[in-house]
């Protein structure tokens, strides 16, 4: 499914031999476990895929400070999260996904205090993990990437801006080693600036290169974009060229060269954003 998004800076642009317009086009549940791992065995549940919470890396290859995910969450030098935001009882085990002791400043919500429950389940679903559907078949729409989870910005953790739009270590959601990727808060598999609710998606310029037209646009690493063209706004747009997987993290300036584009009497362009 696609939805059309119009941006103030996107406007019709005329060049000799062609007329251009760019319209940005963008386009939700998986049995949720009560505990990160089985309360009796300490295995299974989330741990099956995500491993020991005290382990050195994530399933995506993220490296944690001190080679320990738990340390990243609790150490004062890192996120500095209060233990009772995540845990229940003195022995701290088992860890509950949606419940914890809490503090004077925050009602205990377990993992869901930072990882929005609906967004978390959607993220699993779009990546092919469907167990949560058993209990959550009609989750609805999760909050946008820019909406703060309950624990964010409180005195009990250093986690701050969910948009995570600064490529700066040890701030907002940037606590892992060697990258600037935070959480996929709304579950659409687009992180931080790659999410269209956060990062810009706009036409920067057009130029003639002989009979060709170069369309330059601003996007972000982690997205997949597809250029499309049509002879008129009243007819269907078709893909031109292959979809482009934008590498890296953060803002990226890309360009598409439409071979022979300037030989058309009238030519309209738009950019399609592929979003799960």
C-alpha positions as CSV (number, residue, x, y, z in Angstrom):
1,X,0.0,0.0,0.0
2,X,1.2,3.5,-0.8
3,X,0.2,6.9,0.5
4,X,1.1,10.2,-1.1
5,X,3.0,12.7,1.0
6,X,3.3,16.3,-0.2
7,X,6.2,18.4,1.1
8,X,6.3,22.2,1.0
9,X,9.6,22.2,-0.9
10,X,8.4,19.8,-3.5
11,X,7.1,21.8,-6.4
12,X,6.7,21.6,-10.1
13,X,10.0,22.4,-11.8
14,X,10.3,23.3,-15.5
15,X,13.4,22.8,-17.6
16,X,13.8,23.0,-21.4
17,X,12.3,20.0,-23.1
18,X,10.8,18.5,-20.0
19,X,8.6,19.3,-17.1
20,X,9.4,17.7,-13.7
21,X,7.4,17.2,-10.5
22,X,8.5,15.1,-7.6
23,X,5.9,13.7,-5.3
24,X,7.2,11.7,-2.3
25,X,5.3,8.5,-1.8
26,X,5.5,6.4,1.2
27,X,3.5,3.7,2.2
28,X,1.1,-3.8,11.1
29,X,1.3,-8.4,15.1
30,X,3.6,-11.5,16.3
31,X,2.5,-14.9,20.8
32,X,4.2,-12.2,22.9
33,X,6.1,-13.7,25.7
34,X,5.5,-12.6,29.3
35,X,9.1,-13.2,30.2
36,X,12.4,-12.6,28.4
37,X,13.3,-16.2,29.1
38,X,11.5,-19.1,30.7
39,X,11.2,-18.5,34.5
40,X,12.2,-22.1,35.3
41,X,14.9,-23.0,32.8
42,X,16.2,-19.5,32.0
43,X,16.1,-20.4,28.3
44,X,13.6,-20.0,25.4
45,X,11.2,-17.2,24.7
46,X,13.0,-14.0,23.5
47,X,16.3,-15.5,24.4
48,X,16.0,-18.1,21.7
49,X,16.6,-15.4,19.0
50,X,18.2,-12.6,21.0
51,X,20.5,-14.6,23.2
52,X,21.6,-14.1,26.8
53,X,20.9,-10.5,27.8
54,X,24.4,-10.4,29.2
55,X,25.9,-11.4,25.9
56,X,28.2,-9.3,23.7
57,X,26.2,-8.8,20.5
58,X,22.7,-8.6,19.2
59,X,21.1,-10.7,16.4
60,X,21.8,-7.7,14.1
61,X,25.5,-7.7,15.0
62,X,25.3,-4.8,17.3
63,X,28.3,-4.7,19.7
64,X,27.6,-3.7,23.3
65,X,29.9,-1.8,25.7
66,X,32.0,-4.2,27.8
67,X,30.7,-6.9,25.6
68,X,27.6,-7.0,27.7
69,X,24.1,-5.8,26.8
70,X,23.0,-5.8,30.4
71,X,26.0,-3.5,31.3
72,X,25.0,-1.1,28.5
73,X,21.6,-0.7,30.0
74,X,22.6,-0.3,33.7
75,X,26.1,1.2,33.9
76,X,26.3,4.9,34.8
77,X,28.8,5.4,32.0
78,X,26.2,4.2,29.5
79,X,22.4,4.3,29.7
80,X,22.4,4.4,33.5
81,X,19.0,2.8,33.7
82,X,17.5,2.3,37.2
83,X,17.4,-1.5,37.9
84,X,13.7,-1.4,39.1
85,X,12.6,0.0,35.7
86,X,13.3,-3.5,34.3
87,X,13.3,-5.9,37.2
88,X,11.0,-7.3,39.9
89,X,12.1,-8.5,43.3
90,X,15.5,-8.7,44.9
91,X,16.9,-11.6,42.8
92,X,16.0,-9.7,39.5
93,X,14.8,-12.8,37.8
94,X,12.8,-13.6,35.7
95,X,12.6,-10.4,33.6
96,X,9.0,-9.5,32.6
97,X,8.4,-7.9,29.3
98,X,5.5,-5.7,30.4
99,X,6.0,-5.4,34.2
100,X,8.6,-4.3,36.8
101,X,8.8,-2.8,40.3
102,X,9.2,0.7,39.0
103,X,10.5,3.8,40.8
104,X,9.1,6.9,42.5
105,X,9.3,8.5,39.0
106,X,8.1,5.7,36.8
107,X,5.4,3.1,36.9
108,X,7.0,-0.3,36.3
109,X,6.5,-1.4,32.7
110,X,9.4,-3.7,32.2
111,X,10.9,-3.7,28.7
112,X,7.9,-1.9,27.3
113,X,8.8,1.3,29.1
114,X,11.4,1.8,26.4
115,X,10.3,-0.7,23.7
116,X,6.7,0.2,22.8
117,X,4.7,-3.0,22.9
118,X,2.7,-2.5,19.7
119,X,5.7,-1.2,17.8
120,X,7.9,-4.1,19.1
121,X,5.3,-6.7,17.9
122,X,5.0,-5.0,14.5
123,X,8.8,-5.0,14.1
124,X,8.8,-8.8,14.7
125,X,5.9,-9.3,12.3
126,X,7.5,-7.4,9.4
127,X,10.6,-9.5,9.9
128,X,8.7,-12.8,9.6
129,X,8.2,-13.5,13.3
130,X,4.5,-14.2,13.7
131,X,4.1,-15.8,17.2
132,X,2.6,-12.7,18.8
133,X,-0.4,-12.9,16.5
134,X,-1.9,-15.6,18.7
135,X,-2.7,-13.1,21.4
136,X,-2.4,-9.8,19.5
137,X,-4.2,-10.2,16.1
138,X,-5.5,-6.6,16.0
139,X,-2.8,-4.4,17.5
140,X,-3.7,-1.3,15.5
141,X,-1.2,1.4,14.7
142,X,1.8,1.9,17.0
143,X,3.0,5.4,18.0
144,X,5.2,7.2,15.5
145,X,9.0,6.9,15.6
146,X,9.1,10.4,17.2
147,X,6.8,9.6,20.2
148,X,8.7,9.2,23.5
149,X,8.2,5.9,25.3
150,X,7.3,6.4,29.0
151,X,10.8,6.0,30.4
152,X,12.5,8.3,27.9
153,X,13.7,11.6,29.2
154,X,13.2,10.8,32.9
155,X,15.7,10.8,35.7
156,X,15.8,7.0,35.7
157,X,17.6,6.6,32.4
158,X,19.7,8.5,29.9
159,X,17.6,7.4,27.0
160,X,16.2,10.5,25.5
161,X,15.0,11.5,22.0
162,X,13.4,8.5,20.2
163,X,14.0,10.1,16.8
164,X,17.7,9.6,17.5
165,X,18.6,12.1,14.8
166,X,22.1,13.0,16.1
167,X,25.0,10.8,14.9
168,X,26.7,11.2,18.3
169,X,27.8,8.4,20.7
170,X,26.3,8.0,24.1
171,X,23.2,10.2,23.6
172,X,19.5,9.6,22.9
173,X,19.5,6.0,21.7
174,X,23.1,5.6,20.7
175,X,24.7,3.4,23.4
176,X,26.1,0.5,21.4
177,X,29.6,0.5,20.0
178,X,30.6,1.7,16.5
179,X,27.2,2.6,15.1
180,X,24.4,5.2,15.5
181,X,21.4,3.0,15.3
182,X,18.7,3.2,18.0
183,X,15.3,1.5,18.2
184,X,12.7,0.9,15.6
185,X,10.0,2.4,17.8
186,X,7.1,2.2,15.4
187,X,8.0,-1.3,14.1
188,X,8.3,-0.4,10.4
189,X,11.9,-1.6,10.1
190,X,13.1,1.9,9.5
191,X,15.4,3.2,12.2
192,X,15.9,6.8,13.3
193,X,16.6,9.1,10.4
194,X,15.6,6.4,7.9
195,X,12.0,6.6,9.3
196,X,9.9,9.1,7.2
197,X,8.5,10.6,10.4
198,X,12.0,11.7,11.2
199,X,14.3,12.1,8.2
200,X,13.7,14.5,5.3
201,X,12.7,13.2,1.8
202,X,12.8,16.0,-0.7
203,X,13.8,17.2,-4.1
204,X,17.0,19.3,-4.1
205,X,17.6,20.1,-7.7
206,X,17.2,19.0,-11.4
207,X,19.6,19.5,-14.2
208,X,20.1,18.7,-17.9
209,X,23.0,16.5,-19.0
210,X,22.6,16.5,-22.7
211,X,19.4,14.5,-23.5
212,X,19.4,13.2,-19.9
213,X,17.8,14.6,-16.7
214,X,19.5,14.4,-13.3
215,X,17.1,14.4,-10.4
216,X,18.9,15.0,-7.1
217,X,17.1,14.3,-3.8
218,X,17.7,14.1,-0.1
219,X,17.0,10.8,1.7
220,X,18.6,8.7,4.5
221,X,20.6,5.5,4.8
222,X,18.5,2.4,5.4
223,X,15.7,3.3,3.0
224,X,14.8,1.8,-0.3
225,X,13.7,4.3,-2.9
226,X,12.3,3.9,-6.4
227,X,12.2,6.6,-9.1
228,X,9.0,6.7,-11.2
229,X,7.9,8.7,-14.2
230,X,4.8,9.5,-16.3
231,X,3.9,11.6,-19.3
232,X,1.1,13.3,-17.4
233,X,-0.3,13.5,-13.8
234,X,-3.5,11.9,-15.1
235,X,-1.8,8.6,-16.1
236,X,-0.1,5.9,-14.1
237,X,3.5,6.4,-13.0
238,X,5.8,3.5,-13.9
239,X,9.2,2.6,-12.4
240,X,12.3,3.7,-14.2
241,X,15.5,1.9,-13.3
242,X,15.9,-0.4,-10.3
243,X,14.9,0.4,-6.7
244,X,17.9,1.8,-4.8
245,X,18.8,0.5,-1.3
246,X,20.5,3.5,0.3
247,X,23.5,2.4,2.3
248,X,24.8,3.8,5.6
249,X,23.3,5.7,8.4
250,X,22.1,9.3,8.5
251,X,21.2,11.7,5.7
252,X,22.3,10.9,2.2
253,X,22.1,13.0,-1.0
254,X,21.3,10.7,-4.0
255,X,20.7,11.3,-7.7
256,X,18.9,9.5,-10.5
257,X,19.9,10.1,-14.1
258,X,16.9,9.6,-16.5
259,X,18.6,8.6,-19.7
260,X,16.8,10.4,-22.6
261,X,14.5,12.1,-20.1
262,X,14.9,15.5,-21.7
263,X,13.7,14.3,-25.1
264,X,10.1,14.0,-23.8
265,X,7.8,16.9,-24.4
266,X,6.4,16.5,-20.9
267,X,7.9,14.4,-18.1
268,X,6.8,14.0,-14.5
269,X,8.8,12.3,-11.8
270,X,8.0,11.1,-8.4
271,X,10.0,9.1,-5.8
272,X,8.4,6.0,-4.2
273,X,9.4,5.0,-0.6
274,X,9.2,1.3,0.1
275,X,7.9,0.9,3.7
276,X,6.7,-2.4,5.2
